[in-house]
Amino acid sequence: MQTQTKTTVYLTAIICSVFFGMTFLGAKIALEQLDAIQVLACRWTLAFVLFAIAVLLGIIKVDYKKKPIWMAMVMAFIQPCISTICETCGIDLTTTSESAIMYAMIPMAVVLISRVFLKQRIRPLVGIGIVVSFLGVFIAIAFGGGEPMDALLSSSGFVFGEKALGYLILLCMVVTGALFIIVSGRISDKFNAMERTFMMTAMATVWFNGLNIARGKGFDGFVICFQDLKTGLAILFLGAVGSFMCYILLNYIVGKMPAAQASSIQVNITSLTGVVTGILFQGDPFGWYTVVGMIMIIAGVIACNMTPSMAEDKQ
């Protein structure tokens, strides 16, 4: 791949990851007035409306003719229909810091699934970079205020406490998030980034609104968004940026580089952004652990991408 194109992909990945990291804060704000399914219904419906308008105006073009559409539907069912439920419910049942720690495990899951089930070769340096980045995320978050670390050391905390269901749900988020990265990359030769993302927004709109109707809550979430400015702005950011823009960029990225590299950049910078937004907007503590964590994350991401060609490992 040409150097200019390679640089463009990396910059796109960084921008996408920063915005993804800000969605943790947006979800927390929206969850103050809405439940998890309502947040997801509002978020993905807005993304679908934006996408549909862009398609009708000819700004975005999609074409599913003579293509194995079931592959795109499988991808869309994994993410967002299942994975974002796990993510949103996990954030709701635990803390932002704990959720970010679990989220940073997605690259490891990608490597494990790729090696075990797809027999895909992973460069040793990529594996080292993933581990270093994850440890950086853990240090930056776990020592920030001590809550996650204290929970890890307590018999009533991280593993055995009342939030155990939340951690189990977040583990499902890790697995489904990794599967999405892999599947989206594998079908990128059949569906471009726009086609994959449009399928995701369409299926999510039907799925989450259907769940709300089945639960007897109908479209109450949309009413609350119009009545409460803070909630409405949070959903606007989650839908327009977190679901519409970011997933177009992410689907583009995973079609251009190996899954392990794509997930490492996206996940770890996303987690790092979560730390920074926590410090700036939620008053989270800042100390040596933040600096050390950031350095390790950046070093890990660099190590993951010190390969002759992004396309060399892609199958």
C-alpha positions in Angstrom: 0.0 0.0 0.0 1.3 3.5 -0.9 2.7 5.6 2.0 0.2 8.4 1.5 -2.8 6.0 1.6 -1.3 4.2 4.6 -1.0 7.6 6.4 -4.6 8.5 5.6 -5.8 5.2 7.0 -3.9 5.7 10.2 -5.1 9.3 10.6 -8.7 8.1 10.0 -8.3 5.4 12.6 -7.1 7.9 15.2 -9.9 10.4 14.5 -12.5 7.7 14.6 -11.1 6.3 17.9 -11.2 9.7 19.6 -14.8 10.2 18.8 -15.6 6.6 19.8 -14.0 7.3 23.1 -16.3 10.3 23.7 -19.3 8.1 23.2 -18.7 6.6 26.7 -19.5 10.0 28.2 -22.4 10.5 25.8 -23.9 7.2 26.8 -23.6 7.9 30.5 -25.4 11.2 30.1 -28.2 9.6 28.0 -28.6 6.8 30.5 -29.6 9.4 33.2 -33.1 9.7 31.6 -33.3 6.6 29.3 -32.7 2.9 29.7 -30.2 1.1 27.6 -32.6 -0.1 24.9 -34.2 3.3 24.5 -30.7 4.9 24.1 -29.8 2.4 21.4 -33.2 2.8 19.6 -32.8 6.6 19.5 -29.2 6.5 18.6 -29.4 4.1 15.7 -32.7 5.5 14.4 -31.1 8.9 14.1 -28.1 7.3 12.3 -30.4 5.5 9.9 -32.4 8.7 9.1 -29.1 10.6 8.3 -27.9 7.7 6.2 -31.2 7.4 4.3 -31.2 11.1 3.6 -27.7 10.9 2.3 -28.6 8.0 0.0 -31.7 9.7 -1.3 -29.7 12.8 -2.1 -27.1 10.8 -3.9 -24.4 11.8 -1.5 -23.8 8.2 -0.5 -24.3 5.3 -2.9 -25.1 1.7 -1.8 -25.7 -1.3 -4.1 -26.7 -4.8 -2.8 -27.6 -6.3 -6.1 -26.1 -9.8 -6.8 -24.2 -9.7 -3.4 -24.5 -12.2 -0.6 -26.6 -9.8 1.6 -26.9 -12.4 4.3 -23.2 -11.8 5.1 -23.8 -8.2 5.8 -26.8 -9.0 7.9 -24.8 -11.4 10.0 -22.2 -8.6 10.6 -25.0 -6.1 11.5 -26.6 -8.6 13.9 -23.3 -9.0 15.7 -22.8 -5.2 15.8 -24.8 -3.3 16.7 -27.8 -5.6 17.5 -26.0 -7.6 20.1 -22.7 -5.9 20.9 -24.0 -2.4 21.6 -26.6 -3.9 23.9 -23.8 -5.5 25.9 -21.8 -2.3 25.8 -24.6 0.0 26.9 -26.0 -2.3 29.6 -22.4 -3.0 30.8 -21.7 0.8 31.2 -25.1 1.2 33.0 -24.3 -1.7 35.5 -20.7 -0.8 36.1 -18.5 2.3 35.9 -17.0 4.1 32.9 -13.5 3.1 34.1 -14.4 -0.6 34.5 -16.1 -0.6 31.1 -13.1 1.0 29.5 -10.8 -1.7 31.0 -12.9 -4.4 29.5 -13.3 -2.6 26.2 -9.5 -2.5 25.9 -9.5 -6.3 25.8 -11.1 -6.5 22.3 -7.7 -6.6 20.4 -6.7 -9.6 22.5 -10.0 -11.3 21.6 -9.4 -10.5 17.9 -5.9 -12.1 18.0 -7.2 -15.2 19.9 -10.2 -15.7 17.5 -8.0 -15.1 14.5 -5.4 -17.6 15.6 -7.7 -20.3 16.9 -10.5 -20.3 14.3 -9.1 -18.6 11.2 -5.5 -19.9 11.6 -4.4 -16.4 10.8 -0.7 -15.5 11.4 -0.1 -12.6 13.8 3.3 -11.0 13.8 5.0 -11.2 17.3 5.5 -7.5 17.4 1.7 -6.9 16.9 1.0 -9.3 19.8 3.5 -7.5 22.1 2.0 -4.1 21.1 -1.5 -5.2 22.0 -0.4 -6.4 25.4 1.6 -3.2 26.1 -1.3 -1.1 25.1 -3.8 -3.0 27.2 -1.5 -2.7 30.3 -1.2 1.0 29.6 -5.0 1.3 29.6 -5.3 -0.7 32.8 -2.7 1.4 34.6 -4.2 4.7 33.5 -7.7 3.7 34.6 -7.2 1.3 37.5 -5.0 3.6 39.5 -7.2 6.6 38.8 -9.1 7.0 42.0 -8.4 3.4 43.0 -12.0 2.1 42.6 -11.3 -0.6 40.0 -8.1 -1.7 41.7 -9.7 -1.8 45.1 -12.4 -3.9 43.6 -9.9 -6.3 42.1 -8.3 -6.8 45.5 -11.6 -7.2 47.3 -13.6 -10.4 47.7 -16.8 -8.3 47.3 -15.5 -6.3 44.4 -14.7 -6.9 40.8 -15.4 -10.6 40.5 -17.8 -11.5 43.2 -19.7 -8.3 43.9 -23.1 -7.2 43.0 -21.9 -5.9 39.6 -20.9 -9.4 38.5 -23.7 -9.4 35.9 -22.3 -6.2 34.5 -18.8 -7.7 34.0 -20.3 -10.8 32.4 -22.2 -8.5 29.9 -19.0 -6.5 29.2 -17.2 -9.8 28.5 -19.9 -10.5 25.9 -19.2 -7.0 24.5 -15.5 -8.0 24.1 -16.3 -11.2 22.2 -18.9 -9.7 19.9 -16.8 -6.6 19.3 -13.9 -8.8 18.2 -16.2 -10.9 16.0 -17.5 -7.7 14.3 -14.0 -6.5 13.6 -13.1 -9.8 12.0 -16.3 -10.3 10.0 -16.4 -6.7 8.7 -12.9 -7.1 7.5 -13.6 -10.4 5.8 -16.5 -9.2 3.8 -14.9 -5.8 2.9 -14.1 -7.2 -0.6 -17.9 -7.7 -1.2 -19.4 -4.7 0.5 -17.8 -1.3 0.8 -17.8 0.7 4.0 -21.0 2.6 3.2 -22.9 -0.6 2.4 -21.8 -2.3 5.6 -22.7 0.7 7.7 -26.1 1.3 6.0 -27.0 -2.3 6.8 -26.0 -1.8 10.4 -28.1 1.3 10.8 -31.2 -0.3 9.1 -31.1 -3.5 11.1 -30.4 -1.7 14.4 -33.4 0.7 13.8 -35.8 -2.2 13.3 -34.2 -4.3 16.1 -34.1 -1.8 18.9 -37.4 -0.1 18.2 -39.0 -3.6 17.9 -37.6 -4.4 21.4 -39.0 -1.2 22.8 -42.4 -1.9 21.4 -42.3 -5.5 22.7 -41.4 -4.1 26.2 -44.4 -1.8 26.1 -42.3 1.4 25.9 -43.0 2.2 22.3 -41.4 5.4 21.2 -41.2 7.1 24.7 -37.5 7.5 24.4 -37.8 9.9 21.4 -40.3 12.0 23.4 -37.9 12.3 26.3 -35.1 13.4 23.8 -37.3 16.3 22.7 -38.3 17.2 26.2 -34.9 17.1 27.8 -32.2 19.2 26.1 -29.2 17.4 27.8 -30.5 14.0 26.8 -31.4 15.1 23.3 -27.9 16.5 22.7 -26.3 13.3 24.0 -28.4 11.2 21.6 -27.6 13.6 18.8 -23.9 13.0 19.4 -24.3 9.3 19.8 -26.4 9.0 16.6 -24.7 11.4 14.2 -21.1 10.9 15.3 -20.9 7.7 17.3 -23.1 5.6 15.0 -23.3 7.3 11.6 -19.8 8.8 11.1 -17.6 6.6 13.3 -18.9 3.3 11.9 -18.4 4.4 8.3 -14.9 5.3 9.2 -14.4 2.0 11.2 -15.7 -0.2 8.4 -13.4 1.7 6.0 -10.4 1.1 8.3 -11.0 -2.7 8.8 -11.2 -3.1 5.1 -7.7 -1.5 4.7 -5.6 -3.2 7.4 -5.4 -6.5 9.3 -8.1 -7.0 12.0 -5.6 -7.1 14.9 -4.0 -3.8 13.9 -7.3 -2.1 13.3 -8.8 -3.2 16.6 -5.6 -2.2 18.5 -5.6 1.3 17.2 -9.4 1.8 17.5 -9.8 0.2 20.9 -6.8 1.5 22.8 -7.1 5.1 21.6 -10.8 4.9 22.3 -10.0 3.9 25.9 -7.4 6.6 26.2 -9.9 9.2 25.1 -12.2 7.9 27.8 -9.6 8.6 30.4 -9.0 12.2 29.0 -12.7 13.0 28.8 -13.1 11.7 32.4 -10.4 14.0 33.6 -11.7 17.1 31.7 -15.5 16.6 32.2 -16.0 14.3 35.2 -13.2 15.4 37.5 -11.3 12.1 37.4 -7.9 12.2 39.1 -4.7 12.8 37.1 -1.3 11.5 38.2 1.7 9.4 37.3 -0.5 6.5 36.3 -2.2 8.6 33.6 1.2 9.7 32.1 2.7 6.1 32.3 -0.5 4.7 30.9 -0.6 7.1 28.0 3.0 6.4 27.1 2.4 2.7 27.1 -0.7 3.0 25.0 1.0 5.1 22.4 4.1 2.8 22.4 1.9 -0.3 22.0 0.0 1.3 19.0 3.3 2.2 17.3 4.6 -1.4 17.9 1.4 -2.8 16.4 1.9 -0.9 13.2 5.7 -1.3 12.7 5.1 -3.6 9.7 6.4 -3.3 6.2 2.9 -3.2 4.7 -0.6 -3.2 6.2 -1.8 -5.4 3.5 0.9 -8.0 4.0 -0.9 -9.8 6.8 -4.4 -9.3 5.5 -6.1 -12.3 4.1 
